Amino acid sequence: MGGVSLPHDGDHVERVKKLALFIAEREGGDIEIIRIAAELHDIARGEENHAIRGAEIARKILEERGYSEDFVERVCHCIEAHSFSGGIKPKTLEAKILSDADKLDAIGLIGVARAFMYSGEKGRDIKSTLNHFEEKLLNLRNLMYTNTARKIAEIRHKKLESFYLEILSELDMGDLDDS
């Protein structure tokens, strides 16, 4: 297929932007930085270290559009620090908000759908997908930076965990015990 995978497509970007703006309304932060960073956060998806590469691409775009150096750097830091696996800690409120919004889109029932879409693209089986739940998705609620995101994460985590436990039960045929 090449390019952006379906779980990281425009719908994902729009959800992250809505979540980020929702969090920003409650937590503060520069709305314009958050909006633009959310719109551009996955611009290099599919490339190795997409967060770093995305910041590089965003920097060029924003400089060409005439944004100030400070604005560009703040947006680029958000993009560099949004990735769960990128290893860059968010230093600003805006970066924390974008990181939270991106993680929130990976949990809950949307997170379940995205995980299986991604696994389908990569040819992974159900057990491999459930390993991803154990290694990453079920841990995300504990990695939120803002109070607003922590509240949303609790709700979404319960749905994710419920699905996970139910599918494990079906795989073990535990749902047949009382048939």
MDTraj code that builds the backbone (N, CA, C; nanometers):
import mdtraj as md
import numpy as np

residues = "MET GLY GLY VAL SER LEU PRO HIS ASP GLY ASP HIS VAL GLU ARG VAL LYS LYS LEU ALA LEU PHE ILE ALA GLU ARG GLU GLY GLY ASP ILE GLU ILE ILE ARG ILE ALA ALA GLU LEU HIS ASP ILE ALA ARG GLY GLU GLU ASN HIS ALA ILE ARG GLY ALA GLU ILE ALA ARG LYS ILE LEU GLU GLU ARG GLY TYR SER GLU ASP PHE VAL GLU ARG VAL CYS HIS CYS ILE GLU ALA HIS SER PHE SER GLY GLY ILE LYS PRO LYS THR LEU GLU ALA LYS ILE LEU SER ASP ALA ASP LYS LEU ASP ALA ILE GLY LEU ILE GLY VAL ALA ARG ALA PHE MET TYR SER GLY GLU LYS GLY ARG ASP ILE LYS SER THR LEU ASN HIS PHE GLU GLU LYS LEU LEU ASN LEU ARG ASN LEU MET TYR THR ASN THR ALA ARG LYS ILE ALA GLU ILE ARG HIS LYS LYS LEU GLU SER PHE TYR LEU GLU ILE LEU SER GLU LEU ASP MET GLY ASP LEU ASP ASP SER".split()
xyz = np.array([
    [0.0824, -0.1183, 0.0000],
    [0.0000, 0.0000, 0.0000],
    [0.0871, 0.1250, 0.0000],
    [0.1969, 0.1291, 0.0787],
    [0.2885, 0.2428, 0.0796],
    [0.2291, 0.3641, 0.1477],
    [0.3145, 0.4541, 0.1915],
    [0.2677, 0.5781, 0.2529],
    [0.2057, 0.5559, 0.3887],
    [0.1049, 0.6357, 0.4175],
    [0.0391, 0.6329, 0.5478],
    [-0.0514, 0.5111, 0.5581],
    [-0.0441, 0.4408, 0.6705],
    [-0.1321, 0.3270, 0.6911],
    [-0.2695, 0.3769, 0.7351],
    [-0.3710, 0.2972, 0.7114],
    [-0.5076, 0.3378, 0.7458],
    [-0.5259, 0.3762, 0.8920],
    [-0.4638, 0.3059, 0.9875],
    [-0.4812, 0.3480, 1.1266],
    [-0.4191, 0.4843, 1.1581],
    [-0.3369, 0.5356, 1.0666],
    [-0.2725, 0.6658, 1.0869],
    [-0.3122, 0.7641, 0.9771],
    [-0.4302, 0.7472, 0.9225],
    [-0.4742, 0.8288, 0.8103],
    [-0.5327, 0.9621, 0.8561],
    [-0.5981, 1.0312, 0.7644],
    [-0.6576, 1.1609, 0.7939],
    [-0.7612, 1.1565, 0.9044],
    [-0.8351, 1.0461, 0.9154],
    [-0.9328, 1.0350, 1.0242],
    [-0.8624, 1.0373, 1.1597],
    [-0.7504, 0.9673, 1.1697],
    [-0.6715, 0.9681, 1.2931],
    [-0.6241, 1.1104, 1.3236],
    [-0.5728, 1.1776, 1.2240],
    [-0.5229, 1.3143, 1.2429],
    [-0.6357, 1.4051, 1.2913],
    [-0.7528, 1.3930, 1.2330],
    [-0.8670, 1.4760, 1.2754],
    [-0.9097, 1.4450, 1.4187],
    [-0.9106, 1.3164, 1.4547],
    [-0.9464, 1.2805, 1.5927],
    [-0.8452, 1.3363, 1.6906],
    [-0.7164, 1.3237, 1.6570],
    [-0.6114, 1.3764, 1.7443],
    [-0.6256, 1.5271, 1.7581],
    [-0.6536, 1.5955, 1.6488],
    [-0.6701, 1.7413, 1.6542],
    [-0.7884, 1.7784, 1.7442],
    [-0.9003, 1.7102, 1.7291],
    [-1.0176, 1.7386, 1.8134],
    [-0.9876, 1.7120, 1.9609],
    [-0.9222, 1.5998, 1.9879],
    [-0.8852, 1.5676, 2.1257],
    [-0.7893, 1.6717, 2.1821],
    [-0.6894, 1.7095, 2.1033],
    [-0.5893, 1.8071, 2.1494],
    [-0.6554, 1.9415, 2.1786],
    [-0.7443, 1.9850, 2.0920],
    [-0.8121, 2.1130, 2.1148],
    [-0.9050, 2.1049, 2.2358],
    [-0.9704, 1.9912, 2.2536],
    [-1.0568, 1.9702, 2.3707],
    [-0.9743, 1.9801, 2.4993],
    [-0.8603, 1.9117, 2.5007],
    [-0.7726, 1.9161, 2.6183],
    [-0.7211, 2.0575, 2.6402],
    [-0.6793, 2.1225, 2.5332],
    [-0.6247, 2.2582, 2.5431],
    [-0.7269, 2.3574, 2.5993],
    [-0.8526, 2.3407, 2.5643],
    [-0.9570, 2.4290, 2.6180],
    [-0.9653, 2.4187, 2.7695],
    [-0.9339, 2.3028, 2.8230],
    [-0.9433, 2.2795, 2.9671],
    [-0.8104, 2.3008, 3.0401],
    [-0.7001, 2.2793, 2.9708],
    [-0.5689, 2.2835, 3.0354],
    [-0.4891, 2.4097, 3.0019],
    [-0.5272, 2.4778, 2.8960],
    [-0.4512, 2.5940, 2.8511],
    [-0.3604, 2.5579, 2.7354],
    [-0.2642, 2.6427, 2.7104],
    [-0.1736, 2.6199, 2.5985],
    [-0.2136, 2.7047, 2.4794],
    [-0.1220, 2.7196, 2.3893],
    [-0.1422, 2.7998, 2.2695],
    [-0.2218, 2.7175, 2.1684],
    [-0.3445, 2.7577, 2.1436],
    [-0.4362, 2.6823, 2.0570],
    [-0.3810, 2.6692, 1.9155],
    [-0.3221, 2.7756, 1.8626],
    [-0.2726, 2.7711, 1.7251],
    [-0.1548, 2.6742, 1.7120],
    [-0.0664, 2.6725, 1.8089],
    [0.0447, 2.5758, 1.8070],
    [-0.0106, 2.4338, 1.8132],
    [-0.1047, 2.4116, 1.9011],
    [-0.1626, 2.2782, 1.9167],
    [-0.2346, 2.2353, 1.7893],
    [-0.3123, 2.3247, 1.7306],
    [-0.3881, 2.2925, 1.6087],
    [-0.2935, 2.2530, 1.4952],
    [-0.1931, 2.3358, 1.4703],
    [-0.1017, 2.3084, 1.3593],
    [-0.0163, 2.1852, 1.3874],
    [0.0304, 2.1712, 1.5098],
    [0.1099, 2.0525, 1.5441],
    [0.0275, 1.9254, 1.5264],
    [-0.0992, 1.9279, 1.5663],
    [-0.1856, 1.8108, 1.5500],
    [-0.2072, 1.7793, 1.4020],
    [-0.2281, 1.8829, 1.3218],
    [-0.2497, 1.8620, 1.1787],
    [-0.1279, 1.8013, 1.1105],
    [-0.0086, 1.8328, 1.1598],
    [0.1149, 1.7889, 1.0956],
    [0.1853, 1.6731, 1.1672],
    [0.1309, 1.6265, 1.2795],
    [0.2077, 1.5339, 1.3638],
    [0.2453, 1.4023, 1.2955],
    [0.1667, 1.3558, 1.2013],
    [0.1977, 1.2292, 1.1334],
    [0.2338, 1.2496, 0.9867],
    [0.2831, 1.3673, 0.9533],
    [0.3143, 1.3998, 0.8142],
    [0.4209, 1.3067, 0.7554],
    [0.5047, 1.2499, 0.8391],
    [0.6099, 1.1590, 0.7914],
    [0.5835, 1.0147, 0.8327],
    [0.4592, 0.9834, 0.8628],
    [0.4247, 0.8475, 0.9040],
    [0.4681, 0.7491, 0.7972],
    [0.5236, 0.6396, 0.8372],
    [0.5726, 0.5403, 0.7431],
    [0.7237, 0.5482, 0.7253],
    [0.7821, 0.6595, 0.7686],
    [0.9275, 0.6733, 0.7628],
    [0.9857, 0.6336, 0.8977],
    [1.1117, 0.5929, 0.8952],
    [1.1781, 0.5603, 1.0211],
    [1.1830, 0.6854, 1.1068],
    [1.1518, 0.6703, 1.2339],
    [1.1412, 0.7811, 1.3290],
    [1.0577, 0.8950, 1.2714],
    [0.9304, 0.8652, 1.2511],
    [0.8402, 0.9598, 1.1846],
    [0.8257, 1.0918, 1.2593],
    [0.8457, 1.0909, 1.3908],
    [0.8295, 1.2145, 1.4679],
    [0.9422, 1.3142, 1.4357],
    [1.0648, 1.2655, 1.4331],
    [1.1789, 1.3525, 1.4008],
    [1.1688, 1.3992, 1.2559],
    [1.1424, 1.3061, 1.1669],
    [1.1308, 1.3411, 1.0243],
    [1.0117, 1.4348, 1.0022],
    [0.9026, 1.4109, 1.0722],
    [0.7858, 1.4975, 1.0603],
    [0.8150, 1.6400, 1.1042],
    [0.8933, 1.6545, 1.2106],
    [0.9316, 1.7885, 1.2574],
    [1.0163, 1.8594, 1.1524],
    [1.1038, 1.7857, 1.0868],
    [1.1868, 1.8446, 0.9813],
    [1.1009, 1.8949, 0.8653],
    [1.0054, 1.8139, 0.8239],
    [0.9159, 1.8521, 0.7144],
    [0.8289, 1.9708, 0.7570],
    [0.7749, 1.9640, 0.8787],
    [0.6903, 2.0723, 0.9294],
    [0.7678, 2.2036, 0.9360],
    [0.8924, 2.1961, 0.9776],
    [0.9760, 2.3161, 0.9871],
    [0.9837, 2.3861, 0.8511],
    [1.0081, 2.3101, 0.7464],
    [1.0161, 2.3677, 0.6109],
    [0.8833, 2.4307, 0.5704],
    [0.7750, 2.3597, 0.5936],
    [0.6424, 2.4097, 0.5565],
    [0.6126, 2.5401, 0.6298],
    [0.6344, 2.5408, 0.7602],
    [0.5993, 2.6585, 0.8409],
    [0.6901, 2.7776, 0.8107],
    [0.8168, 2.7505, 0.7843],
    [0.9078, 2.8599, 0.7472],
    [0.8647, 2.9209, 0.6141],
    [0.8257, 2.8347, 0.5190],
    [0.7780, 2.8835, 0.3889],
    [0.6503, 2.9662, 0.4027],
    [0.5707, 2.9347, 0.5021],
    [0.4456, 3.0094, 0.5258],
    [0.4685, 3.1363, 0.6074],
    [0.5924, 3.1590, 0.6499],
    [0.6262, 3.2843, 0.7158],
    [0.6020, 3.2904, 0.8661],
    [0.5885, 3.1760, 0.9301],
    [0.5713, 3.1762, 1.0758],
    [0.7019, 3.2170, 1.1429],
    [0.6908, 3.2728, 1.2622],
    [0.8100, 3.3155, 1.3363],
    [0.8944, 3.1947, 1.3762],
    [1.0212, 3.2177, 1.4006],
    [1.1128, 3.1110, 1.4397],
    [1.0669, 3.0443, 1.5695],
    [1.0224, 3.1246, 1.6659],
    [0.9756, 3.0713, 1.7934],
    [0.8532, 2.9815, 1.7732],
    [0.7586, 3.0263, 1.6924],
    [0.6382, 2.9486, 1.6647],
    [0.6760, 2.8153, 1.5995],
    [0.7628, 2.8215, 1.4992],
    [0.8051, 2.7008, 1.4281],
    [0.8707, 2.6020, 1.5245],
    [0.9592, 2.6517, 1.6094],
    [1.0281, 2.5627, 1.7039],
    [0.9301, 2.4997, 1.8025],
    [0.8328, 2.5760, 1.8465],
    [0.7353, 2.5216, 1.9419],
    [0.6483, 2.4136, 1.8775],
    [0.6055, 2.4365, 1.7534],
    [0.5280, 2.3354, 1.6814],
    [0.6133, 2.2113, 1.6582],
    [0.7360, 2.2322, 1.6142],
    [0.8243, 2.1185, 1.5840],
    [0.8552, 2.0364, 1.7090],
    [0.8697, 2.1024, 1.8238],
    [0.8918, 2.0256, 1.9468],
    [0.7705, 1.9370, 1.9766],
    [0.6511, 1.9900, 1.9565],
    [0.5303, 1.9084, 1.9771],
    [0.5344, 1.7834, 1.8903],
    [0.5702, 1.8010, 1.7642],
    [0.5730, 1.6884, 1.6709],
    [0.6826, 1.5892, 1.7098],
    [0.8013, 1.6387, 1.7437],
    [0.9124, 1.5506, 1.7836],
    [0.8776, 1.4681, 1.9071],
    [0.8038, 1.5279, 1.9990],
    [0.7793, 1.4643, 2.1292],
    [0.6468, 1.3883, 2.1365],
    [0.5690, 1.3841, 2.0288],
    [0.4369, 1.3208, 2.0378],
    [0.4425, 1.1692, 2.0379],
    [0.5470, 1.1115, 1.9817],
    [0.5517, 0.9683, 1.9574],
    [0.5795, 0.8888, 2.0852],
    [0.4990, 0.7856, 2.1061],
    [0.5156, 0.6962, 2.2214],
    [0.6554, 0.6341, 2.2213],
    [0.7007, 0.5936, 2.1044],
    [0.8277, 0.5205, 2.0956],
    [0.9465, 0.6090, 2.0580],
    [0.9240, 0.7373, 2.0377],
    [1.0305, 0.8264, 1.9926],
    [1.1342, 0.8598, 2.0972],
    [1.0977, 0.8502, 2.2241],
    [1.1936, 0.8730, 2.3314],
    [1.2211, 1.0187, 2.3658],
    [1.1500, 1.1118, 2.3051],
    [1.1694, 1.2536, 2.3370],
    [1.0569, 1.2961, 2.4310],
    [1.0938, 1.3463, 2.5469],
    [0.9956, 1.3892, 2.6465],
    [0.9423, 1.5279, 2.6109],
    [0.8114, 1.5445, 2.6170],
    [0.7555, 1.6771, 2.5913],
    [0.7934, 1.7755, 2.7024],
    [0.8419, 1.8926, 2.6622],
    [0.8866, 1.9937, 2.7582],
    [0.7846, 2.1058, 2.7768],
    [0.6920, 2.1199, 2.6835],
    [0.5948, 2.2289, 2.6903],
    [0.4549, 2.1731, 2.7113],
    [0.3662, 2.2574, 2.7586],
    [0.2269, 2.2146, 2.7758],
    [0.1679, 2.1704, 2.6423],
    [0.1974, 2.2438, 2.5361],
    [0.1433, 2.2087, 2.4049],
    [0.1912, 2.0709, 2.3603],
    [0.3177, 2.0408, 2.3841],
    [0.3717, 1.9092, 2.3471],
    [0.3084, 1.7986, 2.4305],
    [0.2851, 1.8264, 2.5570],
    [0.2188, 1.7272, 2.6433],
    [0.0762, 1.7022, 2.5955],
    [0.0078, 1.8075, 2.5551],
    [-0.1296, 1.7932, 2.5073],
    [-0.1335, 1.7095, 2.3799],
    [-0.0445, 1.7370, 2.2851],
    [-0.0437, 1.6580, 2.1615],
    [-0.0090, 1.5122, 2.1910],
    [0.0876, 1.4889, 2.2767],
    [0.1242, 1.3523, 2.3140],
    [0.0046, 1.2800, 2.3759],
    [-0.0645, 1.3477, 2.4662],
    [-0.1834, 1.2877, 2.5287],
    [-0.2902, 1.2558, 2.4250],
    [-0.3169, 1.3496, 2.3355],
    [-0.4223, 1.3296, 2.2355],
    [-0.3890, 1.2113, 2.1446],
    [-0.2639, 1.1999, 2.1039],
    [-0.2230, 1.0894, 2.0174],
    [-0.2376, 0.9560, 2.0901],
    [-0.2000, 0.9508, 2.2172],
    [-0.2139, 0.8268, 2.2951],
    [-0.3612, 0.7931, 2.3188],
    [-0.4436, 0.8950, 2.3409],
    [-0.5861, 0.8695, 2.3631],
    [-0.6511, 0.8050, 2.2409],
    [-0.6018, 0.8379, 2.1224],
    [-0.6594, 0.7773, 2.0022],
    [-0.6151, 0.6324, 1.9847],
    [-0.5234, 0.5867, 2.0675],
    [-0.4759, 0.4484, 2.0602],
    [-0.5435, 0.3586, 2.1629],
    [-0.6266, 0.4153, 2.2501],
    [-0.6966, 0.3322, 2.3487],
    [-0.8468, 0.3489, 2.3300],
    [-0.9231, 0.2753, 2.4062],
    [-1.0678, 0.2733, 2.3868],
    [-1.1018, 0.1855, 2.2673],
    [-1.2252, 0.1955, 2.2230],
    [-1.2692, 0.1102, 2.1131],
    [-1.2083, 0.1521, 1.9805],
    [-1.1795, 0.2800, 1.9630],
    [-1.1083, 0.3228, 1.8425],
    [-0.9684, 0.2610, 1.8428],
    [-0.9070, 0.2562, 1.9569],
    [-0.7756, 0.1927, 1.9675],
    [-0.7802, 0.0454, 1.9304],
    [-0.8865, -0.0233, 1.9709],
    [-0.9035, -0.1639, 1.9335],
    [-0.9116, -0.1755, 1.7814],
    [-0.9970, -0.0935, 1.7214],
    [-1.0137, -0.0982, 1.5757],
    [-0.8818, -0.0667, 1.5052],
    [-0.8125, 0.0355, 1.5514],
    [-0.6856, 0.0736, 1.4884],
    [-0.5814, -0.0374, 1.5022],
    [-0.5759, -0.1009, 1.6186],
    [-0.4785, -0.2084, 1.6402],
    [-0.5023, -0.3231, 1.5434],
    [-0.6274, -0.3603, 1.5230],
    [-0.6563, -0.4714, 1.4326],
    [-0.6403, -0.4309, 1.2861],
    [-0.6698, -0.3052, 1.2541],
    [-0.6442, -0.2574, 1.1175],
    [-0.4948, -0.2655, 1.0863],
    [-0.4141, -0.2173, 1.1782],
    [-0.2688, -0.2179, 1.1596],
    [-0.2178, -0.3611, 1.1486],
    [-0.2668, -0.4471, 1.2355],
    [-0.2244, -0.5869, 1.2306],
    [-0.2646, -0.6515, 1.0988],
    [-0.3835, -0.6189, 1.0491],
    [-0.4267, -0.6712, 0.9197],
    [-0.3342, -0.6269, 0.8079],
    [-0.2947, -0.4998, 0.8107],
    [-0.2012, -0.4482, 0.7103],
    [-0.0678, -0.5208, 0.7146],
    [-0.0247, -0.5564, 0.8359],
    [0.1068, -0.6184, 0.8542],
    [0.1008, -0.7711, 0.8523],
    [-0.0179, -0.8284, 0.8374],
    [-0.0313, -0.9733, 0.8329],
    [-0.0142, -1.0414, 0.9674],
    [-0.0408, -0.9687, 1.0747],
    [-0.0265, -1.0260, 1.2098],
    [-0.1532, -1.0993, 1.2497],
    [-0.1376, -1.2018, 1.3322],
    [-0.2534, -1.2764, 1.3805],
    [-0.3104, -1.2130, 1.5076],
    [-0.4175, -1.2712, 1.5582],
    [-0.4855, -1.2164, 1.6756],
    [-0.3932, -1.2162, 1.7969],
    [-0.3222, -1.3264, 1.8182],
    [-0.2340, -1.3332, 1.9360],
    [-0.1258, -1.2251, 1.9317],
    [-0.0695, -1.1991, 1.8146],
    [0.0309, -1.0927, 1.8023],
    [-0.0296, -0.9566, 1.8332],
    [-0.1522, -0.9381, 1.7898],
    [-0.2203, -0.8115, 1.8174],
    [-0.2445, -0.7970, 1.9671],
    [-0.2827, -0.9033, 2.0322],
    [-0.3049, -0.8982, 2.1766],
    [-0.1743, -0.8751, 2.2516],
    [-0.0642, -0.9219, 2.1981],
    [0.0664, -0.8892, 2.2579],
    [0.0889, -0.7379, 2.2543],
    [0.0471, -0.6733, 2.1457],
    [0.0584, -0.5276, 2.1344],
    [-0.0262, -0.4590, 2.2426],
    [-0.1426, -0.5151, 2.2703],
    [-0.2255, -0.4627, 2.3792],
    [-0.1470, -0.4664, 2.5093],
    [-0.0849, -0.5829, 2.5373],
    [-0.0128, -0.6025, 2.6628],
    [0.1113, -0.5136, 2.6720],
    [0.1840, -0.5029, 2.5622],
    [0.3101, -0.4282, 2.5629],
    [0.2893, -0.2771, 2.5610],
    [0.1828, -0.2295, 2.4979],
    [0.1663, -0.0853, 2.4804],
    [0.0293, -0.0333, 2.5230],
    [-0.0738, -0.0773, 2.4555],
    [-0.2048, -0.0124, 2.4694],
    [-0.2588, -0.0123, 2.6117],
    [-0.2446, -0.1238, 2.6822],
    [-0.2974, -0.1312, 2.8185],
    [-0.2154, -0.0492, 2.9185],
    [-0.1031, 0.0028, 2.8751],
    [-0.0177, 0.0846, 2.9620],
    [-0.0320, 0.2347, 2.9372],
    [-0.0976, 0.2721, 2.8301],
    [-0.1011, 0.4134, 2.7912],
    [-0.1724, 0.5043, 2.8912],
    [-0.2739, 0.4544, 2.9583],
    [-0.3478, 0.5427, 3.0504],
    [-0.2571, 0.5978, 3.1609],
    [-0.1528, 0.5247, 3.1943],
    [-0.0608, 0.5691, 3.2998],
    [0.0449, 0.6670, 3.2503],
    [0.0419, 0.6989, 3.1223],
    [0.1439, 0.7857, 3.0634],
    [0.0898, 0.9223, 3.0225],
    [-0.0292, 0.9550, 3.0668],
    [-0.0900, 1.0840, 3.0319],
    [-0.0278, 1.1953, 3.1163],
    [-0.0138, 1.3118, 3.0553],
    [0.0460, 1.4266, 3.1222],
    [-0.0568, 1.5199, 3.1852],
    [-0.1724, 1.5339, 3.1226],
    [-0.2694, 1.6331, 3.1701],
    [-0.3839, 1.5662, 3.2457],
    [-0.4448, 1.6416, 3.3361],
    [-0.5589, 1.5897, 3.4119],
    [-0.6746, 1.5538, 3.3211],
    [-0.7013, 1.6381, 3.2223],
    [-0.8114, 1.6113, 3.1298],
    [-0.7894, 1.4799, 3.0575],
    [-0.6693, 1.4581, 3.0078],
    [-0.6391, 1.3337, 2.9363],
    [-0.6469, 1.2131, 3.0290],
    [-0.6040, 1.2295, 3.1534],
    [-0.6120, 1.1171, 3.2483],
    [-0.7581, 1.0743, 3.2694],
    [-0.8492, 1.1707, 3.2762],
    [-0.9922, 1.1377, 3.2946],
    [-1.0466, 1.0635, 3.1736],
    [-1.0137, 1.1116, 3.0550],
    [-1.0592, 1.0453, 2.9324],
    [-0.9958, 0.9065, 2.9229],
    [-0.8688, 0.8979, 2.9571],
    [-0.7970, 0.7704, 2.9483],
    [-0.8586, 0.6650, 3.0397],
    [-0.9034, 0.7039, 3.1573],
    [-0.9666, 0.6074, 3.2483],
    [-1.0888, 0.5444, 3.1835],
    [-1.1706, 0.6258, 3.1204],
    [-1.2927, 0.5769, 3.0548],
    [-1.2566, 0.4846, 2.9386],
    [-1.1656, 0.5304, 2.8551],
    [-1.1275, 0.4515, 2.7379],
    [-1.0522, 0.3250, 2.7772],
    [-0.9716, 0.3324, 2.8814],
    [-0.8967, 0.2154, 2.9261],
    [-0.9923, 0.1041, 2.9696],
    [-1.0988, 0.1399, 3.0395],
    [-1.1953, 0.0386, 3.0844],
    [-1.2551, -0.0361, 2.9658],
    [-1.2857, 0.0364, 2.8582],
    [-1.3416, -0.0267, 2.7382],
    [-1.2375, -0.1170, 2.6717],
    [-1.1150, -0.0681, 2.6637],
    [-1.0055, -0.1450, 2.6051],
    [-0.9814, -0.2722, 2.6850],
    [-0.9738, -0.2574, 2.8157],
    [-0.9487, -0.3718, 2.9033],
    [-1.0629, -0.4730, 2.8957],
    [-1.1856, -0.4249, 2.8905],
    [-1.3014, -0.5136, 2.8805],
    [-1.2941, -0.5953, 2.7512],
    [-1.2661, -0.5282, 2.6407],
    [-1.2520, -0.5993, 2.5136],
    [-1.1412, -0.7039, 2.5235],
    [-1.0285, -0.6628, 2.5755],
    [-0.9121, -0.7507, 2.5863],
    [-0.9464, -0.8767, 2.6672],
    [-1.0094, -0.8583, 2.7809],
    [-1.0446, -0.9732, 2.8650],
    [-1.1484, -1.0628, 2.7971],
    [-1.2434, -1.0022, 2.7275],
    [-1.3459, -1.0806, 2.6578],
    [-1.2852, -1.1625, 2.5437],
    [-1.1970, -1.1020, 2.4667],
    [-1.1387, -1.1770, 2.3547],
    [-1.0473, -1.2884, 2.4065],
    [-0.9765, -1.2619, 2.5163],
    [-0.8965, -1.3696, 2.5761],
    [-0.9855, -1.4855, 2.6189],
    [-1.0993, -1.4535, 2.6762],
    [-1.1930, -1.5568, 2.7195],
    [-1.2415, -1.6396, 2.6008],
    [-1.2744, -1.5717, 2.4911],
    [-1.3194, -1.6444, 2.3720],
    [-1.2074, -1.7304, 2.3141],
    [-1.0872, -1.6781, 2.3124],
    [-0.9744, -1.7559, 2.2585],
    [-0.9481, -1.8796, 2.3422],
    [-0.9689, -1.8689, 2.4723],
    [-0.9517, -1.9848, 2.5612],
    [-1.0792, -2.0673, 2.5704],
    [-1.1826, -2.0247, 2.4973],
    [-1.3147, -2.0867, 2.4979],
    [-1.3796, -2.0809, 2.6352],
    [-1.3358, -1.9837, 2.7160],
    [-1.3960, -1.9648, 2.8485],
    [-1.5400, -1.9196, 2.8408],
    [-1.5804, -1.8659, 2.7268],
    [-1.7188, -1.8225, 2.7114],
    [-1.8122, -1.9410, 2.6896],
    [-1.7585, -2.0617, 2.6770],
    [-1.8402, -2.1811, 2.6550],
    [-1.8701, -2.2562, 2.7850],
    [-1.8096, -2.2104, 2.8947],
    [-1.8223, -2.2826, 3.0222],
    [-1.9667, -2.3029, 3.0655],
    [-2.0489, -2.2005, 3.0492],
    [-2.1866, -2.2096, 3.0997],
    [-2.2880, -2.2252, 2.9869],
    [-2.2456, -2.2779, 2.8729],
    [-2.3367, -2.2907, 2.7581],
    [-2.4379, -2.3990, 2.7804],
])
top = md.Topology()
chain = top.add_chain()
for i, resn in enumerate(residues, 1):
    res = top.add_residue(resn, chain, resSeq=i)
    for name in ("N", "CA", "C"):
        top.add_atom(name, md.element.get_by_symbol(name[0]), res)
traj = md.Trajectory(xyz[None], top)
